[in-house]
């Protein structure tokens, strides 16, 4: 599974547990990561 896939699972799990703060934080991180990938960065560069 890709890093993005793992991030999506973590977001769903946080939402399912009712943890709104964690869900929001994980979503913010995933958006930053996905923007990096769309900009042509590697997975590692997108995580920096």
N, C-alpha and C positions, 0 to 999 in steps of 0.2 A: 504494500500500500504506500502511496506517496505521502509526503509530509502534509500536503493539503487535505488529503483524505483523513488522515489522523486528526487534523485540526477540526474537521467537520464533525467527526465522531465525538470529540471532546466537547464541542459546542452543544451538540444534541444532548449529551449526557448531563452537562451542567444545567441546561434548560429543563430537562426531565426531572432533575433533582430539586428544581425550584430555586436555584441559586442565581438570582438575577445579576448580581455583581460579577460573578465569575463568567456567566454567559456573555455579558457585555465586554469584559476584558478579553476573553478568548476571541470574540468576534472582531474586536479592534485589531488584535494581533494578526488574525487570519486575513483581514482586509489589507493590512500593510504587506504581508507576505505575498498575497495574490497580485497586488499591484507591482511588486518587484518582479515576479515571474512574467507578467504581461509586458513589462518594460524590457524583457530579454535577459534578466539576471538568472543565474543558476539557483537551485534550491538553497545552497549555502549562502550565496550572496543575498538572496531575498530574506534570509533569516537574520542577517546582520543588523 
